[in-house]
Every structure is written in C-alpha cells, then in structure tokens.
C-alpha cells in the first residue's frame, strides 16, 4: 500500500512538473487561432497516449529487469510464443491509432479549407527576406532582419528579440480570414509562425496556400524553417495582428505612402537624399552579403568598395542591381525594390566607403530602365 | 556484474579446429597488399568495421563543430557558410559512411558464420564493394577543400539549393554518392546470394537467425532504392552541367519532384539503417535473458511489414510542401500503421525478458538501452506522423531529436551492442568489462543530455540547420552541447576497449556466452580465417 502511494505521488508530481514545463516555453504554444488550439490539443493527446504506452511498456520491462535477475538466482521460463497475446497486442495499437486518426483527419480538413478569405497576401521567399503583397490593395513591401549584424558578431549586447525582429512587420487584422499564398523567387523557404500554427513551404514555380483567423491582437514571431542557404537563420517573420479598424487605417496609410513614393519617381532627387535613402536600403537588403563596409565575401560575394569595374561602368552597375547575375548569388531586384530604392542604393554604393565617384542615379532613370 | 560462466561443451566443427584452409594458401600476400586483395569475408568485415569507425569519428568531429557553435547565441567560431557544410557533411558521413558500412561489416563477418557458409557467395565482388567506399569518401571529404567549399545544402540536398544555387564542388559530391551507391548495391546482391544459396543443410528460411533475416530484407530494400538515389543525383548532374531543368522551375521543372524521388529512396533508407539493428538486438536479448526469443515468426513478419510499408510513407517528410489533402491523409494513415509492427517487435523483446534469467554484460546493456531509447524515438515518430501537428514539428529540433533517438541510441547502440557481443568471436578475448561499462554509462548519459532537450527547443520554435538562434533557446542548446561533448569524448573509450580486446584480455571459449544459440558459437574463438569449409549439420532447437 505504501509503495503504491509513493508511486502515485511520484507519478502525480511528474505529471505536475510536465504541466509546469508546458507553461514555460518548453512546449508547443497553444497559439492564437482556433486551428492552432486544435493542433495543440492533438499534440497533447498523442503525447499523453505515448506517455501511457511508455509507462506500461517500460513498467513491464523494468519490473522484469529487477525481478528476474540471474544474479538473484532467477530461473528462465520456457515459453516463446502465444498466439492470443500476439494478436491482442497487434489489435490494441491498431484501435488506438484509429482513435487518433479521426480527430487528426478533421483538423487537417479544416486546415485545408482556405476558401472565402477576407484578405489575400502573397508571401514570397527570397534569399534572405520575405516580401508581402496585399493582393488588390496596392500595398507591398519587403521584410528584412532587424537585428544589427554587430549583435550577431558579439560586438553589441543581444536585444530582447534577437534574430526574431524585422524592419517592417507583416500587419494583419484580427477576426478576419486571411489567406496566405506562398511562392519563392529562388530556393525553397518555409514560412513559420508557431503561434499561428502556419508552416508552409514557399517553392519556386508553385503557389501554396494556408490561412489564419487570429483571435487576439498582438505581435507573433517566427522564422524561415527550410534550409535556404547562408542566411537561413537570419530571415525572421514578425506578424503584427491589429484590431480591424486599426488595420484598415494602417492599410490606407500604407497605400497613400506608396503612391507618394511613386510620385517621387518623377522629381529630381538631391545627392544627400539619395545617399540617406540608399544607406537605409543597403543596410536592410545588401549588407548580409556585401557587408557594412562594402568588403563583401569574395569569391561568392564580391567587394563593392573600390570595385573599379563597377565604378567605371555605371550601366553595368544598374543592370546588376535590376536584373541580378545569372548563375550567381546576386538576385534581381526589379520586383523587390521600387525605382526610388534602386536609384538610391546604387548612388549610395557608388559614393560610400571611399568610392566617391560623385555619380548619382535618378529614380526616373531607373523607372525608364524598368519599363524597357 | 555476473561473470561469464564456463561454456557448455559444444561440438567443434571438424574442419575448423585446425584453422581450416589457412595453411593451404602459403602464398597469401602480406602487409598492405593482403588487405587490398583479400576476398575473405572476415577480413573484409574487419575492413568495413574499421572504415565505419573512422567515419564515425570524422562525422563526430563535424558534429562537435556544430555543437560548439551552438553552445551559445551569436556567431563565435564559424561562419554560416561553413556551419552549413558541417551539418551537411555530418549527416552524409554518418548515414553513408558510418552506420551503413558498420552493418555491412557485421553482415560480412556474421552472416556466413550464422548460416554455416564458408564465405560470402561472391568474394571478389565483396572486395570490390568495400574498396569503392574509401574512394567515395575521400572524394566527398576533399570537397571541403575546394573553392566555394563542400556540400552546404543539408544531407537531404533539396533542389534547387543543391543545383542552381550549389557550390561548384557539387558535381564531386554526386560522383561520390554514385560510387557509394554502387558499393551498397553490390554488397546487397552479395548478401542475398549468400543467404539464399549457402545456408547449412537443414536450415530453412524460418530457422535463420533474425540478424540474417533482417539483413536479407534490408538487402532487398537497398536494391530497390539505391538506383532511385542514383537517378535523382544524375538528374541533378544534368541540371548543373548540361542545361536540363528537372528541378528548375524557371525552365519548367519541378523542385517538389526532387523531394518525392529523394524520399522514395530516403524513407526505406531509414529502415535500412534500423532493420539490421533489430536483428542484433534480437540475438542479444535472448542470450542474456537465457530464454528463447519470444515470437520469432512474428518478428520476421513484422520486419517484412515494416519494409513493405516503408515504400508507402515517403511523403510524410513533405507534409508542409503543399500536397493535396488526400495525399496528406494517405501518407498519414500509412505512417501511423508502421507503429503496429514496430510495437510488435518491442513487445516481443520485453516478453523475452519477462520471466527470463537476466544478466547485464556490456552487449546486453547496450541492447536494453536500445529498446528503451529507440522506443522513445518511436513515440516521437508517432507524434510526427500526425499530419496537422507536423505543421508545427516539421523542420524543427523536435525532428532532430526524433531521428537522432532512432539513429544514435538506436542504430549506433545496436552496432556497439553487436561489437561487444561478437568481439570474443573475432578476437578470442572478452572486452574489458569495467571500461565497457564506463563507455556504456557515459554514452547513455551523454546521448540523453544531447538529444532530450532538443524535443523542447523544437517544440518551443527552434528550426533545424541554423547556426544562430533566439535567446529563449539558449539553455536547451547549452545542455545539448555539453551532452554532445560528453558523448563524443566517451567514444574514445570504445576505441580503447576494442584495441585492448584485440591485443589481449580474458580468453573466450568457442561458446563465449553461455546461452547464445546460433551457429557462430560452434566455431573456435577467435574464428579461424576459414570456417565451415564442409557445411555443418543444422539442428533445430527442440520445441
């Protein structure tokens, strides 16, 4: 009786500590959508089934190991088959599995129903950033790693959201069905936010879909889950879920800002303006390969500082940024950056780090180049 | 721990007592040439095992680099480019260079001895199969020194990261996989030919030891899937060098096709690495429980069932790649079904222990740890089979924890159990008991410290294959790294035990373990170079 009580107490405290652990970032998050909750409960159900089977199986095993020791003079029995027992322990797991397959099938069907969405967002993976297009809303932007490289190199203290912060978060409304369409410009990436229970590969040449209806406003963080090259660890995702009205205001503001920037294409930009904007773009987009000081990482990523071939040939510089380099790591930025950003970053590269070419590239020139 | 009791008298096979034909070949080359030209299954088995151990340490060093970088957040030791090469090479070397050749080495040594055959059916082919391996892996390792570095796209080498975006050395990587693949296919043909043709008179298929059975089934798996691997890497070769677009979406190709082909090879490959382990454990547990294996026939059927199911589950590696709903359901159900035959095996082992007379020699310790820890890996496998939940588990450290539980305390522990079990037969000496126990306990602690926290870091949101991570994963990674260093260092003890055992130690009789039943224990220890030159008569154990 006392042994039984000790075992019972031990079992309960173990189960208790598992419960505590779950609340402290040791377990899959419950998340903030109905589906993420369903997935979490499937996870916990199968987990406890495994624990129960484990207790029985390992219980019998360790009982046998202690009880039937050769050193204690145990004499081996002689049985080596029993058809009834064997049929029973084939059938019981089969029944447990069927019991598990039923709720799993239901949840999976729910996940696959992306119909009747209120908002469609095209998510494009690129080495190593995410691009978000609010389809039909004229709003699109690129979301880059927000953590300064100095923190990664250990020259600065880590920030609170080290590696899980971006320059521009994805903004979505709560209580609306948001459908994500996933594709990629280069290799396979995978867009994953644990609190939303969405993980979907973004595959070049394919469009995958998944969806969320978020219950609570908040900031939810995730990152790329499919090995996509050098900076796979450095393409995080931040989702900012807003109340519906706040989201509508945000979307209208973004649309206005986009059209304002579009107007900026036609005017003449001053060198200072271009340099300032160019540095922002460079820090967000180019720095992971070409480094802050433009030294690059040859041979894969050429240096820009003192790159005489580029400085001598302004058109080639523009071509490289707009169209990328075929067969090399340099992507085409024609659809990722707008003409202002392309003009600014080229101007910056031609004048920063002692390049001092004095050239500037105007957004109007890039717009013309893009319309060719 | 119990000392090994005196062996019961076993009739020695007549032609083996004097060392068989060894004296009939006085012109045998010596030195290096002897090993290069040998067609003897025991010598080739030894070569395979030494090669495998070497690769185990090289792959292990790569793992240590990975764990050292992940010891704390931030980039300290290596850059992401090199980190990716280390994770990729660690996987490739361990799968193709360490685990698979170790099982082939054990098969070379033990299959002929367990079925009463004088050698493998195709001895020259056997020599060729082995010597392809050092060529393949020298080539593979040399890519690390090439411009642009070695393979950096993960051991699963998904296109187009491994084609359009791969380093120039990828063509060498493809060639090395081709060579290793040919080696595996030839080895498998040899094992099948041996088992089907060279069994002792009177030994029916259903009398074969389970190690022989599991290897027979494994060999068929190898023949079925290695050509698929050869096909897929050839398509990569064409994409890289000859302008085709099998996997290039821009040219009308299909990157997802790569994954279907890879995993059609890759999932049976996973069982190639575990079925022979089942066979080893099924030999060791009855020996040290002094009781016949429970459910021999169901063990054979379960192995066959697992092998057949392994062809129907490949897309469970691809649940988030964008498959249609019916495909997800089909692969989820088939994957869950694998739990049934696997469960049968575990129940059979445990029922063999039940009412046995159990002692804990080193092979038994490793076999028991295998049963417990492989089952834990099986549980996380069952969780991963649940497709909706896999949307959260996929490509996280939860998966890393899962497959390391089935491969390290699974396959690797079974190999070590087999080595400790058969060392007396190979060397004529028992392994050093105390050192072997230290090796066992340090390995068990190290392996769990390394891999158990990975369940938590994965569930909490840490993706696999990243050189740097967010701060909430720091504690888990610290423990994993310390565990990995402990596990890595402990394997030096294994080398010490093996070297000491080859050099000397307590003499082992022919019947090195009191209750061991199979034919290998009827030849002297150490086994002479040639055994069973006239076939033994197989006698079925009385029911």
Boltz contact constraints between the chains, C-beta under 6 A:
constraints:
  - contact:
      token1: [A, 25]
      token2: [B, 460]
      max_distance: 6.0
  - contact:
      token1: [A, 25]
      token2: [B, 472]
      max_distance: 6.0
  - contact:
      token1: [A, 26]
      token2: [B, 456]
      max_distance: 6.0
  - contact:
      token1: [A, 27]
      token2: [B, 459]
      max_distance: 6.0
  - contact:
      token1: [A, 28]
      token2: [B, 392]
      max_distance: 6.0
  - contact:
      token1: [A, 28]
      token2: [B, 459]
      max_distance: 6.0
  - contact:
      token1: [A, 39]
      token2: [B, 388]
      max_distance: 6.0
  - contact:
      token1: [A, 39]
      token2: [B, 389]
      max_distance: 6.0
  - contact:
      token1: [A, 39]
      token2: [B, 392]
      max_distance: 6.0
  - contact:
      token1: [A, 42]
      token2: [B, 386]
      max_distance: 6.0
  - contact:
      token1: [A, 42]
      token2: [B, 388]
      max_distance: 6.0
  - contact:
      token1: [A, 42]
      token2: [B, 389]
      max_distance: 6.0
  - contact:
      token1: [A, 43]
      token2: [B, 389]
      max_distance: 6.0
  - contact:
      token1: [A, 46]
      token2: [B, 383]
      max_distance: 6.0
  - contact:
      token1: [A, 46]
      token2: [B, 386]
      max_distance: 6.0
  - contact:
      token1: [A, 50]
      token2: [B, 379]
      max_distance: 6.0
  - contact:
      token1: [A, 60]
      token2: [B, 350]
      max_distance: 6.0
  - contact:
      token1: [A, 61]
      token2: [B, 350]
      max_distance: 6.0
  - contact:
      token1: [A, 64]
      token2: [B, 353]
      max_distance: 6.0
  - contact:
      token1: [A, 64]
      token2: [B, 354]
      max_distance: 6.0
  - contact:
      token1: [A, 68]
      token2: [B, 355]
      max_distance: 6.0
  - contact:
      token1: [A, 68]
      token2: [B, 356]
      max_distance: 6.0
  - contact:
      token1: [A, 68]
      token2: [B, 358]
      max_distance: 6.0
  - contact:
      token1: [A, 69]
      token2: [B, 358]
      max_distance: 6.0
  - contact:
      token1: [A, 70]
      token2: [B, 2]
      max_distance: 6.0
  - contact:
      token1: [A, 70]
      token2: [B, 357]
      max_distance: 6.0
  - contact:
      token1: [A, 70]
      token2: [B, 358]
      max_distance: 6.0
  - contact:
      token1: [A, 70]
      token2: [B, 359]
      max_distance: 6.0
  - contact:
      token1: [A, 71]
      token2: [B, 2]
      max_distance: 6.0
  - contact:
      token1: [A, 74]
      token2: [B, 357]
      max_distance: 6.0
  - contact:
      token1: [A, 75]
      token2: [B, 357]
      max_distance: 6.0
  - contact:
      token1: [A, 76]
      token2: [B, 290]
      max_distance: 6.0
  - contact:
      token1: [A, 76]
      token2: [B, 291]
      max_distance: 6.0
  - contact:
      token1: [A, 76]
      token2: [B, 356]
      max_distance: 6.0
  - contact:
      token1: [A, 76]
      token2: [B, 357]
      max_distance: 6.0
  - contact:
      token1: [A, 77]
      token2: [B, 355]
      max_distance: 6.0
  - contact:
      token1: [A, 80]
      token2: [B, 292]
      max_distance: 6.0
  - contact:
      token1: [A, 80]
      token2: [B, 294]
      max_distance: 6.0
  - contact:
      token1: [A, 81]
      token2: [B, 295]
      max_distance: 6.0
  - contact:
      token1: [A, 86]
      token2: [B, 295]
      max_distance: 6.0
  - contact:
      token1: [A, 86]
      token2: [B, 298]
      max_distance: 6.0
  - contact:
      token1: [A, 89]
      token2: [B, 347]
      max_distance: 6.0
  - contact:
      token1: [A, 90]
      token2: [B, 344]
      max_distance: 6.0
  - contact:
      token1: [A, 93]
      token2: [B, 339]
      max_distance: 6.0
  - contact:
      token1: [A, 93]
      token2: [B, 340]
      max_distance: 6.0
  - contact:
      token1: [A, 93]
      token2: [B, 343]
      max_distance: 6.0
  - contact:
      token1: [A, 94]
      token2: [B, 340]
      max_distance: 6.0
  - contact:
      token1: [A, 97]
      token2: [B, 336]
      max_distance: 6.0
  - contact:
      token1: [A, 104]
      token2: [B, 386]
      max_distance: 6.0
  - contact:
      token1: [A, 104]
      token2: [B, 388]
      max_distance: 6.0
  - contact:
      token1: [A, 107]
      token2: [B, 388]
      max_distance: 6.0
  - contact:
      token1: [A, 108]
      token2: [B, 328]
      max_distance: 6.0
  - contact:
      token1: [A, 108]
      token2: [B, 387]
      max_distance: 6.0
  - contact:
      token1: [A, 108]
      token2: [B, 388]
      max_distance: 6.0
  - contact:
      token1: [A, 112]
      token2: [B, 325]
      max_distance: 6.0
  - contact:
      token1: [A, 152]
      token2: [B, 75]
      max_distance: 6.0
  - contact:
      token1: [A, 154]
      token2: [B, 74]
      max_distance: 6.0
  - contact:
      token1: [A, 158]
      token2: [B, 471]
      max_distance: 6.0
  - contact:
      token1: [A, 162]
      token2: [B, 470]
      max_distance: 6.0
  - contact:
      token1: [A, 162]
      token2: [B, 471]
      max_distance: 6.0
  - contact:
      token1: [A, 163]
      token2: [B, 470]
      max_distance: 6.0
  - contact:
      token1: [A, 164]
      token2: [B, 470]
      max_distance: 6.0
  - contact:
      token1: [A, 187]
      token2: [B, 160]
      max_distance: 6.0
  - contact:
      token1: [A, 187]
      token2: [B, 161]
      max_distance: 6.0
  - contact:
      token1: [A, 187]
      token2: [B, 165]
      max_distance: 6.0
  - contact:
      token1: [A, 188]
      token2: [B, 158]
      max_distance: 6.0
  - contact:
      token1: [A, 194]
      token2: [B, 461]
      max_distance: 6.0
  - contact:
      token1: [A, 197]
      token2: [B, 392]
      max_distance: 6.0
  - contact:
      token1: [A, 199]
      token2: [B, 320]
      max_distance: 6.0
  - contact:
      token1: [A, 199]
      token2: [B, 391]
      max_distance: 6.0
  - contact:
      token1: [A, 199]
      token2: [B, 394]
      max_distance: 6.0
  - contact:
      token1: [A, 200]
      token2: [B, 320]
      max_distance: 6.0
  - contact:
      token1: [A, 201]
      token2: [B, 320]
      max_distance: 6.0
  - contact:
      token1: [A, 201]
      token2: [B, 321]
      max_distance: 6.0
  - contact:
      token1: [A, 203]
      token2: [B, 255]
      max_distance: 6.0
  - contact:
      token1: [A, 204]
      token2: [B, 249]
      max_distance: 6.0
  - contact:
      token1: [A, 205]
      token2: [B, 249]
      max_distance: 6.0
  - contact:
      token1: [A, 208]
      token2: [B, 322]
      max_distance: 6.0
  - contact:
      token1: [A, 225]
      token2: [B, 395]
      max_distance: 6.0
  - contact:
      token1: [A, 225]
      token2: [B, 463]
      max_distance: 6.0
  - contact:
      token1: [A, 226]
      token2: [B, 395]
      max_distance: 6.0
  - contact:
      token1: [A, 227]
      token2: [B, 154]
      max_distance: 6.0
  - contact:
      token1: [A, 227]
      token2: [B, 465]
      max_distance: 6.0
  - contact:
      token1: [A, 230]
      token2: [B, 80]
      max_distance: 6.0
  - contact:
      token1: [A, 230]
      token2: [B, 81]
      max_distance: 6.0
  - contact:
      token1: [A, 233]
      token2: [B, 466]
      max_distance: 6.0
  - contact:
      token1: [A, 233]
      token2: [B, 467]
      max_distance: 6.0
  - contact:
      token1: [A, 233]
      token2: [B, 468]
      max_distance: 6.0
